[in-house]
Amino acid sequence: MMHRILRASLVIAVVFASPVVAQADRDAECALQGDLFRLIQQARLDGVRVGQVPAAVAEARPQYSEKLLATVPQLANYVYAEFTKRQLRNLDLGEQTRQQCVANWDQIQAMRDAVQN
């Protein structure tokens, strides 16, 4: 299960492909990633169709940037394909994503560098 979460963290890192973020911003960015996955998880549990997830996330978090919202279809496809509703009921995908982001911060930053170059 943790392997799946690590893959999710790496997927979001590649999708964001933003400039290297300062170490001080690690907690804020990892919390944001966790929140995004938590919203997608809740949409799945609520029976939202995968194609409607971007609208559900945008409605729940209108403050999210367009760049961030543009990642939602790919992330929703990932969550819907990798996790059954039963698995998601017993999992805090948001917290696990946040923890994996923090634990693998240096690796994520290296991937961002590689994508930019």
N, C-alpha and C positions, 0 to 999 in steps of 0.2 A: 504494500500500500504506500509506504513512504517513497518507493521508487517512482510511483505515479505522481506523487506530489512534487518530487524533485523535477521530473519532466515538465510538469505544469509551470514551475518557477522558471525553468529554462526557456520554455515556450514564450512566456510573457516577457522575458528579458530580450529575446530576439525580436518580438513584435514591437516592443517599445523603442528599441534601438536609438535611444537618446544619448546625448553626450554623457560622459562619465559623471556620475553624481558623487558629490563629496561624501566622505564617510559619515559625517554628521547627519546627513539626510537619509542614511540607511534605514533607521527605524520608521521614519515617516513614509518612505517609499514602500517598505515591506508591509506596513500597516495598510497602505492603499491597495497593494496587490491582494492582501488577505481579504479586505472588504469587497473587492471586485469578485473574487472567487466565491465569497460567502453569498453575495447577491445572486450569482449564477446558480449556485447550489440551491438557494431558496426558490428560485424560479422553477428549477427542475422538480423540486418537491411539491410545489404548488400546481404542477401540471401545465406550466406555460410551455407552449411549443417552442422548439429551438429557434425558429425564425422570428419569434416574438420577444425573445430575451433582450435584444438590444433596446427595444422600446421600454421594456419593464425596468431595465437598469437605468436608462435615461430618466425615467419618471421617478425612480427611487432616489437617484443622486443627480439632480439637475446641475449641480456645481461641477460635475466631471467635465473635463475638457473634451473637445471633439476628437483629439488624438487618442485619448484614453478610450472613449466610447467606440472608436473605430476598431479597437482590439476585441471588443465583446463578441462579435460573430465567430471569430476563430476560437476564442476561449470557450464559448458556449458549445461549439461543435466538439471540442476536446472533452469537456466535462460530460456532455450527453453521451458521447461514444465510450468513454472509459469507465464511467460509474453508473451502476444501476440505482434506482431510487432506494432500494433496500440498503445498499452500501452507504448512500448519502445520509440516510436516517441515523446511522450510527457513526457519523464522521463529522468533525468540524473542519471542513475543507478550508475555510478562511484562516483559521488559526494554524493549521498545518502548513498552509502555503506561506504564511507570515514567518513561521519558524524556519522553514526551509530557505526562504529568501535570506533571512539573517545568517543562518548557518553557512550558506553558500555565496555570500555577498561577493567575495573576491573572484570566484569563478564566474558569477554573473557579470561582473564588471569586465573581466577578460573577454567574455563573449561579446559584450557590447563593443569593446575596442575592435575585435575581429570583424564585426559586422560593419562598423564604420570605415574600416580600412579596406 
